Amino acid sequence: MALARAWRSGADVVMLQETHLTEQSGGYLVSPKYMRALHQLYYDPNIENKNMAQKWLMQAQVSPQAWQFSWLLLSSDRVPEIQYFGASALHIKISRYWNDIPADQYESLKSQLFSQITQFASGSKIVLTRLCVALASLALSMMPEAWPCAVSDMVRMFQSGDSNVDGQARCLALLELLTVLPEEFQTSRLPQYRKGQVRSALAQECGSVFPLLHQLLQQQDSPGYIKQKVLKCFSSWVQLEIPLLDCENLLQVAFSSLRDPELFDTSVEAIVNTISQPDAQRYVNTLLKIIPQVLALQDQLRQSVQSGDMETSHGLCRIAVALGENHSRALLDQVDHWQSFLALVNMIMFCTGIPGHYPVNETTSSLTLTFWYTLQDDILSFETDKQTVYMQIYRPVYFQLVDVLLHKAQFPADEEYASWSSDEKEQFRIYRVDISDTLMYIYEMLGAELLSNLYEKLGRLLTTSEQPASWQHTEALLFGFQSIAETIDVNYSDVVPGLIGLIPRININNVQLADTVMFTIGALAEWLADHPVMITNVLPLVLHALGNPELSISSVSTLKKICRECKYDLPPYAANIVAVSQDVLMKQIHKTSQCMWLMQALGFLLSALQVEEILKNLHSLITPYIQQLEKLADETPNPSNKLAIIHILGLLSNLFTTLDISHHDDDHKGSEAKKLPVVQGPNPVVVVLQQVFQLIQKVLSKWLNDAQVVESVCAIFEKSVKTLLDDFAPMVPQLCEMLGQMYSTIPQFSALDLTRQLVHIFAHEPAHFPPIKALFLLVSSVTLSLFQQGPRDHPDIVDSFMQLLAQALKRKPDLFLSNGLDIKGVFQCGILSLKFPESLTVKSSCGFFTEMLPRCGEVAPIGQVVDENGKMLLQAVLEGIGGHAARSLMDNFADILFSLNKHCFSHLSVWIKEVMLQEGFPSTRVNREQKENFSQQILRERVNKRRVKEMVKEFTLLCRGLHGTEYTADY
C-alpha cells in the first residue's frame, strides 16, 4: 500500500463530498457508504437506485481516492463484481489521469499490477482481463522511453513467474495480457505523434511474441483452449500492421487449424485479420503463396455446404473474400499468375451462388457483393491494353455473375415464403436491394449487351410453349431490368420497346410478380415520355393494379412517375385515369400515404390539360370531398371527424402541390412546352381555393384550438403558394386577413410559417405590401403579448416567430420601419429565445440576430435598438458560450459575435470589456487572463468567420472544464 499512501493528500480527501476511506490502525478500510453503493449497483432490483449508485460510483472512479480504494477492492475476500470495479477504477486512473502519477512511482505501480495479475491468474477471468487492460494502458503510457522493452519484460516475467501459480494459468494470463495490449492501443487516446512511436515500438516487439505463439501452437500437448487464446492473441497483434512476411509461419499454422472444429472460428478471425491489413499488399510474393492455401479449402467448403454447416461455409467464404477484396489490384498486377487469381474469383463466385435462400438457408452470399465492385473498379482502372486483356477474361465471369445474382434474388416457393417471419422477409428485401445495386454497377462493365442478354432470356421464357416458366424466374429477370433502368439512362436501348411489348404477355398470378411489373414500368417512365406511343401498352396494367390493395405502393408510385414524366402525352387518357383514381379513392382501398401520392399524380396529370378541362376534372374529383367536408364542418368536433377532416385537407394539399399550369418546375425542353397554350385568366387552383375559402374558415372556427387541423389548413395554402408563386397573388389579401384572425384568436406555429412564405414571395411587391405588412405587425404584436405571459410553453411558436423575423429582414427590411412594430420588444424576445433549452429555437434566434445586425446602418430603428440593448445581447451570447447552451450551438453564437464585431465594433469593444469584468462570468472555470485573451482574439478577427468559430469552440471548452479531456477529441 506504499503507492496508495504516497498519493494520498489533504486535497484528495475533499475531491468528493463523500469520503470513501476511513483510517484504522495505520491502514485503510472502504467506507460502508461505498460498499452500499456497489451493492446497489449490482444487486438492487430498483432501477432508480442502480442509476443513482452508478452515477455516484462513476464520480468516485475519477476521484484521487480511487488510487487507494481500487487496491482494497481487489482483496481476495471480495466478490468478483466488487473486484472488477476496483480493477476498472485502476484502468480509468491510468488511462485518463496518467499525468497525475509521479514518475518515481511508475515501477512500484507496474510491480503491483504484475503481482495482482499473478494472483488472479487462477481467479476470476473478468477481473484478470481488467487488470491486464490496466497494465497494458500503463505500458502504452511508458513506451518507448520509460519502458523500452515492455513486451519482452512481460513475457520474461510470466515465464519465470511464481512457482505457486499453475503453469497453464500463468500461460493464459500472459496470453490475455498480450492479447489486450494491441486492443488497448487501438482504443487509446494517445496524441498522434505518440501513437506512431508506440505503434513502431510494439511492432518491433513482435519478435518476442510470435515465436512464443508459434511454439505453443506446435506443441502436441497444448490444450485446445490454450491454442484458442494463442490464435486470438495473433489476431490482435496483426492489426498493428505487422509486416505480412513476419506472419507467414503463424498464418500457415492458422490455415492448418481450420480442420480442427475447436479452433475453426479463431483461425478464421486470425487469417482474415492478417490478410485484411492494408500494408499486406506490399508483400505480393507472400500473397501469391496464400492463394493456393485458400484454394485448398474448396473441398472443405463444398462439404460444409452439402452437409448444411452454415458456420463453416461462412467462415471459409470470409477468408476467400478477404483475400480477393483487399488485394485484387495487387494480384491482378501479377499477370503471370492470372490463372490462380481467376481460380480464386471462381471460388468467390461459388460463395455468391451458394445454394439456399438468404437469410433462411444461408447467410454467406451477401459477404461477397462488395468484392465484385472492387474487382470491377480495379479492372477498369488499368491502362487500355491491360484492361482489354482482362475484359476478355472477366466479361464472361460477370455475365455468369448476373445469372447467379438473379437466381439468388428469386423468391422461394409460395408455401415456403409464407412460413418466413417478418424479420426474415425484411432481410430478404434488403438483400435484393443490395443485389439490385450490384446489377446496376455491373452495367458499367457489360453495357447494352447486359440488357440484350436479359431481354433474350425473358423472351424465351415467355414465348416457349414446352413448359410454363415459374413466376419466380420471370420476376427475377424483370427485377434485373428494373435494377438497371431505375438509375441508368436506357432511352437509347434497342431492347426496351421489345420489353414493353412483352410485359402484357406476362401471366401475373402473384403479388410479388405484379409488384415487380409495376416497379419496372415505373423505372421506364422517362423512356415512355420519349416514346409516348408505347404508353397504351402498359397504362391499363397500372390502372388495373390500382384496385388491388396489395399492390398499393407499387401501383400508385408507378402512376405518379408516369403522370410526372409523361404528362404532356396523357390528355387522351386523362378521363380514364381520373375515373379509376376517383373510384379507388372513394372505396378507400389505399392507406393515407398512398392516397396522398395518388393526388400528387393527378396534380401532374391535370397540369397538362386545358384550363376548362382542369376545372371540369377538379370539380368531379374534389366535389365529393367538399360535400363531405361541409357535413363534417356542421358536426360537433370529435376524434373521428377530426381524422376525416385532416385526411380531406391533406388530399387537397397534395393535389395543389403538383398542379402547376405555369410549369415552374418543368424540366422539359422548349419544344415540348410549346404544346401548351398560354394560360389566360385565373389559375384553376386559385379558383378552387376561392370557392372553398368560406368552408375552410367554417372548419377553422370549430377547430381553431386544434394544432393538427390548423396545420392541415395552413398546409393547403403553403403548398399552393410554393407551387403557384406569383399566380397565387389574388388570394393574398383574404389569406392575410384569415391568418390574422386565426393567430389573434389562438396563436399556432403553422400560421407563422405560412406568414413567412407570404413574406418571402410577396412582401417585395408594392401591390401586396399593405396586407403583408398588416399581417406581420399583427402576428408580431400577438407574439410579443405571448412573451409577456410566458413563452416557455410554446417553443414551436417562438422558433417560427424568429424564422419569420429573419425572413422579413432578408426580403423586406422596410417592415422594420413601421411605427406599429415594437422593435425593442422584438429584440428582447430574441434575447429571451437565446436562453431556451430547445436547440432549434436557439438556432432560429441566432439566425434572426445575424440578419438584424448587418442592418444597423440602413434601418435607423434597428440601429437605435442595437445601440441601447446590444450589451444585453452580448451578455446572453456569452452565457450560452459559458455553458448554458448546448455545444452544438457554438457556431451559431459565433455568427452573432462575428456580426457584432463587423457591424458594431466600437460598441462591442466597450461591451465585452464591461461584461467580462463580472466575477465568475461567463463561467467560474475561466480566469481574468483567459477572458481577456478571448476578448482580444474576437475583437481582432473581423474577416475570417471560421477563425471566430474556432475561438468560440476553444473558449467554451475552457468554460465547461473540458479543455484537453478525451471528451473533446472529436469536437
LINWO-V602540 format. One record per residue. PSI is psi as a letter, one per 30 degrees, with the letter a starting at -180 (* if undefined). Layout:
psi=PSI
psi=PSI
This chain:
psi=g
psi=e
psi=e
psi=e
psi=e
psi=f
psi=f
psi=k
psi=l
psi=e
psi=e
psi=e
psi=f
psi=g
psi=e
psi=l
psi=e
psi=k
psi=k
psi=f
psi=k
psi=k
psi=k
psi=j
psi=h
psi=f
psi=a
psi=k
psi=k
psi=k
psi=k
psi=e
psi=e
psi=e
psi=e
psi=e
psi=e
psi=e
psi=e
psi=e
psi=e
psi=f
psi=f
psi=k
psi=f
psi=j
psi=e
psi=e
psi=e
psi=e
psi=e
psi=e
psi=e
psi=e
psi=e
psi=e
psi=e
psi=e
psi=e
psi=e
psi=e
psi=g
psi=l
psi=e
psi=f
psi=f
psi=e
psi=e
psi=f
psi=e
psi=e
psi=e
psi=f
psi=g
psi=k
psi=f
psi=g
psi=l
psi=l
psi=e
psi=e
psi=e
psi=e
psi=e
psi=e
psi=e
psi=e
psi=e
psi=e
psi=e
psi=e
psi=e
psi=e
psi=e
psi=e
psi=f
psi=h
psi=e
psi=f
psi=f
psi=k
psi=k
psi=e
psi=f
psi=f
psi=e
psi=e
psi=e
psi=e
psi=e
psi=e
psi=e
psi=e
psi=e
psi=e
psi=e
psi=e
psi=e
psi=e
psi=g
psi=e
psi=g
psi=b
psi=k
psi=e
psi=e
psi=e
psi=e
psi=e
psi=e
psi=e
psi=e
psi=e
psi=e
psi=e
psi=e
psi=e
psi=e
psi=e
psi=e
psi=f
psi=f
psi=l
psi=f
psi=e
psi=f
psi=i
psi=e
psi=h
psi=e
psi=e
psi=e
psi=e
psi=e
psi=e
psi=e
psi=e
psi=f
psi=f
psi=h
psi=a
psi=k
psi=f
psi=f
psi=k
psi=k
psi=e
psi=e
psi=e
psi=e
psi=e
psi=e
psi=e
psi=e
psi=e
psi=e
psi=e
psi=f
psi=e
psi=f
psi=e
psi=e
psi=e
psi=e
psi=e
psi=e
psi=f
psi=l
psi=h
psi=k
psi=l
psi=e
psi=e
psi=e
psi=e
psi=e
psi=e
psi=e
psi=e
psi=e
psi=e
psi=e
psi=e
psi=e
psi=f
psi=f
psi=f
psi=f
psi=e
psi=e
psi=e
psi=e
psi=e
psi=e
psi=e
psi=e
psi=e
psi=f
psi=k
psi=e
psi=g
psi=k
psi=l
psi=e
psi=f
psi=e
psi=e
psi=e
psi=e
psi=e
psi=e
psi=e
psi=e
psi=e
psi=e
psi=e
psi=e
psi=f
psi=g
psi=g
psi=h
psi=k
psi=k
psi=e
psi=e
psi=f
psi=f
psi=e
psi=e
psi=e
psi=e
psi=e
psi=e
psi=e
psi=e
psi=e
psi=f
psi=f
psi=f
psi=j
psi=e
psi=f
psi=g
psi=e
psi=e
psi=e
psi=e
psi=e
psi=e
psi=e
psi=e
psi=e
psi=e
psi=e
psi=f
psi=f
psi=k
psi=e
psi=f
psi=f
psi=f
psi=f
psi=i
psi=e
psi=e
psi=e
psi=e
psi=e
psi=f
psi=e
psi=e
psi=e
psi=e
psi=e
psi=f
psi=f
psi=f
psi=e
psi=e
psi=e
psi=e
psi=e
psi=e
psi=e
psi=e
psi=e
psi=f
psi=g
psi=i
psi=e
psi=e
psi=e
psi=e
psi=e
psi=e
psi=e
psi=e
psi=e
psi=e
psi=e
psi=e
psi=e
psi=e
psi=e
psi=e
psi=f
psi=g
psi=e
psi=e
psi=e
psi=e
psi=e
psi=f
psi=i
psi=e
psi=f
psi=g
psi=e
psi=e
psi=e
psi=e
psi=e
psi=e
psi=e
psi=e
psi=e
psi=e
psi=e
psi=e
psi=e
psi=e
psi=e
psi=g
psi=k
psi=l
psi=l
psi=k
psi=k
psi=g
psi=e
psi=f
psi=l
psi=g
psi=e
psi=e
psi=f
psi=f
psi=f
psi=e
psi=e
psi=e
psi=e
psi=e
psi=e
psi=e
psi=e
psi=e
psi=e
psi=e
psi=f
psi=f
psi=l
psi=l
psi=e
psi=e
psi=e
psi=e
psi=e
psi=e
psi=f
psi=e
psi=e
psi=e
psi=f
psi=e
psi=e
psi=e
psi=e
psi=e
psi=e
psi=e
psi=e
psi=e
psi=e
psi=e
psi=e
psi=e
psi=f
psi=f
psi=k
psi=l
psi=l
psi=l
psi=e
psi=e
psi=e
psi=e
psi=f
psi=f
psi=l
psi=l
psi=e
psi=e
psi=e
psi=e
psi=e
psi=e
psi=e
psi=e
psi=e
psi=e
psi=e
psi=e
psi=e
psi=e
psi=e
psi=e
psi=e
psi=e
psi=e
psi=e
psi=f
psi=e
psi=e
psi=e
psi=f
psi=a
psi=f
psi=f
psi=e
psi=e
psi=e
psi=e
psi=e
psi=e
psi=e
psi=e
psi=e
psi=e
psi=e
psi=e
psi=f
psi=f
psi=k
psi=f
psi=e
psi=k
psi=k
psi=l
psi=k
psi=f
psi=e
psi=e
psi=e
psi=e
psi=e
psi=e
psi=e
psi=e
psi=e
psi=e
psi=e
psi=e
psi=e
psi=f
psi=e
psi=f
psi=k
psi=j
psi=g
psi=f
psi=g
psi=k
psi=f
psi=f
psi=e
psi=e
psi=e
psi=e
psi=e
psi=e
psi=e
psi=e
psi=f
psi=f
psi=k
psi=j
psi=j
psi=g
psi=k
psi=e
psi=e
psi=e
psi=e
psi=e
psi=e
psi=e
psi=e
psi=e
psi=e
psi=e
psi=e
psi=f
psi=g
psi=e
psi=e
psi=e
psi=e
psi=e
psi=f
psi=i
psi=f
psi=f
psi=f
psi=e
psi=f
psi=e
psi=f
psi=e
psi=e
psi=e
psi=e
psi=e
psi=e
psi=f
psi=f
psi=f
psi=j
psi=f
psi=f
psi=g
psi=e
psi=e
psi=e
psi=e
psi=e
psi=e
psi=e
psi=e
psi=e
psi=e
psi=e
psi=e
psi=e
psi=e
psi=g
psi=e
psi=f
psi=g
psi=f
psi=e
psi=f
psi=f
psi=e
psi=e
psi=e
psi=e
psi=e
psi=e
psi=e
psi=e
psi=e
psi=e
psi=e
psi=e
psi=f
psi=f
psi=h
psi=e
psi=l
psi=l
psi=e
psi=e
psi=e
psi=e
psi=e
psi=e
psi=e
psi=e
psi=e
psi=e
psi=e
psi=e
psi=e
psi=e
psi=f
psi=f
psi=g
psi=l
psi=l
psi=e
psi=e
psi=e
psi=e
psi=e
psi=e
psi=e
psi=e
psi=e
psi=e
psi=e
psi=f
psi=e
psi=e
psi=e
psi=e
psi=e
psi=e
psi=e
psi=e
psi=e
psi=e
psi=f
psi=f
psi=l
psi=k
psi=k
psi=l
psi=e
psi=e
psi=f
psi=e
psi=e
psi=e
psi=e
psi=e
psi=e
psi=e
psi=e
psi=e
psi=e
psi=e
psi=e
psi=e
psi=e
psi=f
psi=e
psi=f
psi=j
psi=j
psi=f
psi=f
psi=h
psi=e
psi=g
psi=k
psi=f
psi=l
psi=l
psi=e
psi=e
psi=e
psi=f
psi=f
psi=f
psi=k
psi=l
psi=k
psi=k
psi=k
psi=a
psi=l
psi=k
psi=e
psi=e
psi=e
psi=e
psi=e
psi=e
psi=e
psi=e
psi=g
psi=e
psi=e
psi=e
psi=e
psi=e
psi=e
psi=e
psi=e
psi=e
psi=f
psi=g
psi=f
psi=g
psi=j
psi=e
psi=e
psi=e
psi=e
psi=e
psi=e
psi=e
psi=e
psi=e
psi=e
psi=e
psi=e
psi=e
psi=e
psi=e
psi=e
psi=e
psi=f
psi=b
psi=f
psi=f
psi=f
psi=e
psi=f
psi=f
psi=e
psi=e
psi=e
psi=e
psi=e
psi=e
psi=e
psi=e
psi=e
psi=e
psi=e
psi=e
psi=e
psi=e
psi=j
psi=k
psi=k
psi=e
psi=e
psi=e
psi=e
psi=e
psi=e
psi=e
psi=e
psi=e
psi=e
psi=e
psi=e
psi=e
psi=f
psi=f
psi=f
psi=k
psi=e
psi=f
psi=f
psi=e
psi=e
psi=e
psi=e
psi=e
psi=e
psi=e
psi=e
psi=e
psi=e
psi=e
psi=e
psi=e
psi=e
psi=e
psi=e
psi=e
psi=e
psi=e
psi=e
psi=f
psi=j
psi=f
psi=f
psi=f
psi=h
psi=e
psi=e
psi=e
psi=e
psi=e
psi=e
psi=e
psi=e
psi=e
psi=e
psi=e
psi=e
psi=e
psi=e
psi=e
psi=e
psi=e
psi=i
psi=f
psi=f
psi=f
psi=g
psi=f
psi=k
psi=f
psi=f
psi=k
psi=i
psi=e
psi=e
psi=e
psi=e
psi=e
psi=e
psi=e
psi=e
psi=e
psi=e
psi=f
psi=f
psi=g
psi=k
psi=f
psi=j
psi=e
psi=e
psi=e
psi=e
psi=e
psi=e
psi=e
psi=e
psi=e
psi=e
psi=e
psi=f
psi=e
psi=e
psi=e
psi=f
psi=g
psi=e
psi=e
psi=f
psi=j
psi=e
psi=e
psi=e
psi=e
psi=e
psi=e
psi=e
psi=e
psi=f
psi=g
psi=e
psi=e
psi=e
psi=e
psi=e
psi=e
psi=e
psi=e
psi=e
psi=e
psi=e
psi=e
psi=f
psi=f
psi=f
psi=l
psi=k
psi=f
psi=f
psi=g
psi=e
psi=e
psi=e
psi=e
psi=e
psi=e
psi=e
psi=e
psi=e
psi=e
psi=e
psi=e
psi=e
psi=f
psi=h
psi=e
psi=e
psi=e
psi=e
psi=f
psi=e
psi=e
psi=e
psi=e
psi=e
psi=e
psi=f
psi=f
psi=k
psi=k
psi=g
psi=k
psi=g
psi=k
psi=f
psi=f
psi=k
psi=l
psi=e
psi=e
psi=e
psi=e
psi=e
psi=e
psi=e
psi=e
psi=e
psi=e
psi=e
psi=f
psi=f
psi=j
psi=g
psi=e
psi=j
psi=e
psi=e
psi=e
psi=e
psi=e
psi=e
psi=e
psi=e
psi=e
psi=e
psi=e
psi=e
psi=e
psi=e
psi=e
psi=f
psi=g
psi=f
psi=k
psi=g
psi=l
psi=f
psi=f
psi=g
psi=e
psi=g
psi=*
